[in-house]
């Protein structure tokens, strides 16, 4: 199943409801400021209800790469235990 991607933040009461999770099987995954959900008619309605805009996989990958680069630069300025790494989105 394909995924849908948006840039934003999960916040506020009603953003994701019990009904969204249980009945519509909408379980957003956040990766920094990216939000990923499995593509479905109900997921698209949820996205619209929350006023989010879809982005392409390529845009999501570019956004993720930029976020990781920024996190790595910050990491390199400070000593941390685990350096952020980029993942390939699917």
C-alpha positions, -999 to 999 in steps of 0.1 A, spaced: 0 0 0 13 35 -9 18 62 17 8 98 17 31 126 30 25 160 45 46 186 63 33 198 96 28 189 132 3 168 150 -13 190 175 -46 200 190 -76 182 203 -94 163 175 -64 162 152 -65 124 154 -95 109 171 -102 75 186 -126 69 157 -98 79 132 -75 53 147 -100 25 154 -126 27 126 -106 43 98 -72 28 106 -55 62 104 -22 60 123 1 89 114 38 84 117 59 115 123 94 119 111 106 153 122 80 177 106 69 150 81 37 131 86 31 98 69 -1 78 66 -12 49 46 -31 60 15 -69 55 17 -100 74 10 -105 79 47 -69 91 51 -74 117 24 -106 129 42 -86 131 74 -59 151 57 -84 175 43 -103 178 76 -70 189 92 -61 214 65 -29 197 55 -14 197 20 0 165 4 35 165 -9 52 140 -32 75 112 -21 104 131 -37 94 163 -17 91 143 15 125 126 9 141 161 2 125 175 33 137 146 54 172 149 40 173 186 48 161 179 84 187 152 89 215 174 75 204 201 99 203 177 128 237 163 119 252 197 117 238 205 152 251 171 164 286 178 151 287 210 171 278 191 203 288 158 217 258 134 216 255 97 220 238 89 187 242 108 154 210 112 134 209 92 102 188 95 71 163 68 62 147 60 28 109 66 29 86 41 12 
